[in-house]
């Protein structure tokens, strides 16, 4: 069931286009990674979907509510983690959370505050002033704030930006926990590994939507499926034999590895291994070539730029 | 829900206000500086200029209006008439306290939240704009009002200490009470509404303070109008004035809500 739907969503700021004709759907319980370079319209899209700003054209529906019309109700059912934690440094963690929780009519603030402070590992420090917290702790508290009213949809705008690797890891672990709880999360990030680790699907945006698919499908869109055969030692004779096989479309040698494109990667694999062994080759491992998502992303952005110009 | 929201905003603002040494100091000390300065000016005028001040046409006119309003003043010797005339300005002088606290405190209220990023998070909650603005305005206006009343008490104690206690009966009149308990609250709310509005429109604290400074001038004008004898503010006039400022409070809240552009706050401020 779709919980976020956008229909030709566009937003202009004067002559500048932030988002153009964005149409996408996010299913309930899904984590959608929203990738794009700086100024690609990620934050603007999140702000539109969270009812903070209105679109210039098109519209969006989140959990059954038009984001430009039913703003008050929308704010009750979505949670938002902004780019900066935006907490009150002179107040305690508990007081910060209680304050924001107090605006939601449908929750029991005290118990929710305790629940999320515990979940974020901040309960022991709940009476300490936020000004004394590390960046990672502040980010976890901001995440608790976004969750305290049990939102149906959570918008996370670069949740690990500016955090050290340990703190970023803690935040990612919390997002994994939320994924296991079946929350719908719209995650804007620059971090491709993070997107791949956490997200069911990835949308790449550069003002316009360039691609939307699972990481695996995005790879296949640009790179043919390839098999890597790791040999004990490179052998010209083995390479020659492999080249002559009818189901081999392409062979490339990289050190002790043969990188091959096959007609049918699954079915042809046993025959391939058999042929190599018969030619005297010693096979150490056979695996599928994994192209980093970064290469897919960069190609998408480059192609997007070419189309723009 | 609205009352609960406003109460929560108010309590949070107080928690922030009283944990910020600068703001707390302004709220605590400014009233005493205003009172001290006012009494010093009166004492200097009385001590060095004395009765001769009354010979000027401006003060003659003011004294005449004072006597018309409080006939008992006519029976006093000249120097005491001068004292009553000067001390009678003090209720308007006290109006400077909430306006100055507003400039120091309210003008930071929205700008600071925007700069720290907490405003964007707050605007993502179901809080209504008018709740936010009224909560912030009341959070400053209430302590400012309390300090103004405390200052009025301090003023009367100092007047008594200087041996002018007998003259209090000509100063602490119905007009004095109306000013303190009707006009001052209305002015306090107006000052803070303007301060908060300025804060919501300005891009930095300096811009917010500049826009809020405007409220000082009408307060000074009240003193100027009365002491130069143009108008003597009788209880009826003060009542009408309080009513007018009360209406201005309501209008300023409506205007503040209209001027508070959530979108541009979220998008443009960095």
Interface residues (C-beta under 8 A of the other chain):
Chain A: X13 X44 X47 X50 X51 X52 X53 X54 X72 X75 X76 X78 X79 X80 X82 X83 X84 X85 X86 X87 X88 X89 X90 X91 X95 X99 X100 X102 X103 X104 X105 X142 X145
Chain B: X1 X4 X5 X8 X12 X15 X16 X19 X20 X116 X117 X118 X119 X120 X121 X122 X123 X124 X125 X126 X127 X128 X262 X263 X266 X267
